[in-house]
Amino acid sequence: MQISFVSLFPESTRSVIAASIIGRAVQSGILKINEVQIRDFATDKHKTVDDTPCGGGPGQIMKVDVVVSALRSVLSDVKTRVILTDPAAKKFKQADAKRLAEYDHLVFVCGRYEGIDARIEHYVDEAFSIGDYVLTGGELPALVMLDATVRHIPGVLGNPNSLLEESHEADSVEYRQYTRPIEFEGHAVPEVLLSGDHAKVQAFRFEEQRLRGLHGSFPS
């Protein structure tokens, strides 16, 4: 899969891309990363990428003509999905990650300042938010979506079965996990997990999933 970041600060993605699962996928050739510097497509001598809002208001708005030129520079005939990062858009979910993993090329259009001229909506396939808050730019949300997506690409995870019981698969969250030491500062691993009784372990984990779904990370 090819991944393109259309951004004013594409270099800000490099440390995450170089590390862990994504880094190994790049090294093995499963992923190819392409950085697109939006400023390279500005047409004036000052390389202007933003302007004041029409109708007035604070901040600066990224220019649609410049962003679209940058976007078009990476489009090709392969199966591509263009994604806009937008704090006002629908929430990105596990099902979206699985769906996007089927594409050959994902293009993340990352906004800055007060955002991109709204006409960018005519040039992207969909927009996502990762939560009800505003970040400085769209690079972090793009990395979050990329990380969630590439896990579903064959060959990326060492053990593909790891996906089967992860949180948010089949509309559930994962049960809590434990390992050695069996007791730590008065906190012990639940005895049922040491019993060797697989039916009881499965029942215990199912109840853990139910409670975590109702109450969050630390069910009472």
C-alpha positions as CSV (number, residue, x, y, z in Angstrom):
1,M,0.0,0.0,0.0
2,Q,1.1,3.5,-0.8
3,I,0.5,6.2,1.8
4,S,0.7,9.9,0.9
5,F,0.6,12.8,3.4
6,V,-0.4,16.1,1.8
7,S,0.7,18.5,4.4
8,L,2.5,21.7,5.3
9,F,4.6,19.7,7.8
10,P,4.9,16.2,6.3
11,E,8.2,15.7,8.1
12,S,6.3,15.7,11.4
13,T,5.1,12.2,10.6
14,R,8.5,10.6,10.2
15,S,9.3,9.5,13.8
16,V,6.1,7.6,14.1
17,I,6.4,6.0,10.6
18,A,10.0,4.9,11.4
19,A,9.0,3.1,14.6
20,S,7.4,-0.2,15.6
21,I,4.8,-1.9,13.4
22,I,4.6,0.8,10.7
23,G,8.4,1.1,10.5
24,R,8.7,-2.7,10.0
25,A,6.0,-2.6,7.3
26,V,7.9,0.2,5.5
27,Q,11.2,-1.7,5.8
28,S,9.6,-4.9,4.4
29,G,8.1,-3.1,1.5
30,I,4.5,-3.6,2.5
31,L,4.1,0.2,2.9
32,K,5.5,3.0,0.8
33,I,5.3,6.5,2.3
34,N,5.1,9.6,0.1
35,E,5.5,13.2,1.6
36,V,3.8,16.0,-0.3
37,Q,4.8,19.5,0.8
38,I,1.8,21.8,0.0
39,R,3.9,24.9,0.0
40,D,5.8,23.6,-3.1
41,F,2.6,24.1,-5.1
42,A,2.1,27.8,-4.2
43,T,2.4,29.9,-7.3
44,D,3.5,33.3,-6.0
45,K,7.1,34.2,-5.1
46,H,6.3,34.2,-1.4
47,K,4.9,30.6,-1.5
48,T,1.6,31.7,0.0
49,V,-0.6,28.9,1.2
50,D,-3.2,30.7,3.2
51,D,-5.3,33.8,3.3
52,T,-7.9,35.6,5.5
53,P,-11.4,34.2,5.8
54,C,-14.1,35.5,3.4
55,G,-16.6,37.2,5.5
56,G,-14.1,38.0,8.2
57,G,-13.0,36.2,11.3
58,P,-9.8,35.2,13.1
59,G,-7.0,33.1,11.8
60,Q,-6.0,32.1,8.3
61,I,-7.6,29.6,5.9
62,M,-5.5,27.3,3.6
63,K,-6.0,28.1,-0.1
64,V,-8.0,25.4,-2.0
65,D,-6.2,26.0,-5.3
66,V,-2.8,25.3,-3.7
67,V,-4.0,22.2,-1.7
68,V,-5.7,20.7,-4.7
69,S,-2.6,21.1,-6.8
70,A,-0.6,19.3,-4.2
71,L,-3.3,16.6,-4.0
72,R,-3.4,16.0,-7.7
73,S,0.3,15.5,-7.8
74,V,0.0,12.1,-6.1
75,L,-3.2,10.7,-7.7
76,S,-2.8,7.8,-10.1
77,D,-4.9,5.0,-11.6
78,V,-4.6,2.6,-8.6
79,K,-7.4,2.1,-6.1
80,T,-7.1,5.3,-4.1
81,R,-9.0,6.8,-1.2
82,V,-8.5,10.5,-0.4
83,I,-9.1,11.4,3.3
84,L,-9.5,14.8,4.8
85,T,-8.7,15.3,8.5
86,D,-11.4,17.5,10.0
87,P,-12.4,17.9,13.7
88,A,-16.0,18.5,12.6
89,A,-16.2,15.3,10.6
90,K,-17.6,11.9,11.5
91,K,-15.6,9.8,14.0
92,F,-13.1,7.3,12.7
93,K,-13.9,3.8,13.8
94,Q,-12.5,0.3,13.6
95,A,-14.8,-0.6,10.8
96,D,-13.3,2.3,8.8
97,A,-9.8,1.1,9.4
98,K,-10.7,-2.4,8.1
99,R,-12.4,-0.9,5.0
100,L,-9.5,1.4,4.2
101,A,-7.0,-1.5,4.4
102,E,-8.5,-2.7,1.1
103,Y,-7.2,0.2,-0.9
104,D,-3.9,0.4,-2.8
105,H,-3.3,4.1,-2.0
106,L,-4.4,6.2,0.9
107,V,-4.0,10.0,0.7
108,F,-4.3,12.0,3.9
109,V,-5.0,15.7,3.4
110,C,-3.9,17.5,6.6
111,G,-5.1,20.9,7.5
112,R,-3.5,23.7,9.5
113,Y,-4.4,27.1,10.8
114,E,-8.2,27.5,10.8
115,G,-8.5,24.7,8.3
116,I,-8.7,24.4,4.5
117,D,-11.1,26.3,2.3
118,A,-14.4,24.3,2.5
119,R,-14.3,23.7,-1.3
120,I,-11.7,21.0,-0.6
121,E,-14.7,18.7,0.1
122,H,-15.2,18.4,-3.7
123,Y,-11.8,16.8,-4.1
124,V,-11.7,14.3,-1.3
125,D,-13.6,11.0,-0.8
126,E,-14.4,11.4,2.9
127,A,-13.4,13.2,6.0
128,F,-12.7,11.9,9.5
129,S,-12.2,13.2,13.1
130,I,-10.6,11.2,15.8
131,G,-12.4,12.9,18.7
132,D,-14.2,16.0,20.0
133,Y,-11.2,18.2,20.3
134,V,-9.0,20.4,18.1
135,L,-5.4,19.7,17.3
136,T,-2.7,22.0,15.8
137,G,-2.8,20.1,12.6
138,G,-4.1,17.1,10.8
139,E,-0.9,15.1,10.8
140,L,-1.5,13.4,14.2
141,P,-5.1,12.3,13.3
142,A,-3.7,11.0,10.0
143,L,-1.1,8.9,11.8
144,V,-3.7,7.5,14.2
145,M,-5.9,6.5,11.3
146,L,-2.8,5.0,9.5
147,D,-1.8,3.0,12.5
148,A,-5.3,1.6,13.0
149,T,-5.6,0.8,9.3
150,V,-2.2,-0.9,8.5
151,R,-2.8,-3.5,11.2
152,H,-5.4,-5.0,8.9
153,I,-3.0,-5.4,6.0
154,P,-1.7,-9.0,5.6
155,G,1.9,-9.3,6.8
156,V,2.0,-6.3,9.0
157,L,1.3,-8.0,12.3
158,G,3.5,-10.9,13.3
159,N,0.5,-12.8,14.5
160,P,-2.7,-12.0,12.5
161,N,-4.8,-13.7,15.2
162,S,-4.0,-10.7,17.4
163,L,-6.7,-8.8,15.6
164,L,-9.5,-11.3,16.4
165,E,-9.9,-10.3,20.1
166,E,-8.8,-6.7,20.0
167,S,-11.0,-3.9,21.4
168,H,-13.8,-2.7,19.0
169,E,-13.7,-5.9,16.9
170,A,-17.3,-7.3,16.7
171,D,-18.6,-4.2,18.5
172,S,-16.9,-5.1,21.8
173,V,-13.9,-4.2,23.9
174,E,-11.1,-6.5,24.9
175,Y,-10.9,-8.1,28.3
176,R,-8.2,-7.0,30.7
177,Q,-4.9,-9.0,30.4
178,Y,-2.3,-10.1,33.0
179,T,1.1,-11.6,33.1
180,R,3.9,-12.4,35.7
181,P,4.6,-11.6,38.5
182,I,1.4,-13.3,39.8
183,E,1.3,-10.9,42.7
184,F,2.6,-7.4,42.7
185,E,2.4,-5.0,45.8
186,G,-0.7,-6.8,47.0
187,H,-2.5,-7.0,43.7
188,A,-2.9,-10.5,42.4
189,V,-3.8,-12.0,39.0
190,P,-7.4,-13.3,39.2
191,E,-7.2,-17.0,40.3
192,V,-9.5,-18.2,37.5
193,L,-6.8,-17.3,35.0
194,L,-4.4,-19.7,36.7
195,S,-6.9,-22.5,37.0
196,G,-6.3,-24.2,33.7
197,D,-10.1,-24.5,33.2
198,H,-10.5,-23.0,29.7
199,A,-14.3,-22.8,30.0
200,K,-14.1,-20.8,33.2
201,V,-11.4,-18.6,31.7
202,Q,-13.5,-17.9,28.7
203,A,-16.6,-17.1,30.9
204,F,-14.5,-14.8,33.0
205,R,-13.1,-12.9,30.0
206,F,-16.6,-12.6,28.5
207,E,-17.8,-11.0,31.7
208,E,-14.8,-8.7,31.7
209,Q,-15.7,-7.6,28.1
210,R,-19.3,-6.9,29.2
211,L,-18.3,-4.8,32.2
212,R,-15.6,-2.9,30.3
213,G,-18.2,-2.1,27.6
214,L,-20.5,-0.7,30.3
215,H,-18.0,1.0,32.6
216,G,-14.8,1.7,30.7
217,S,-11.2,0.6,31.5
218,F,-11.7,-0.1,35.2
219,P,-15.0,-1.9,35.7
220,S,-16.0,-2.2,39.4
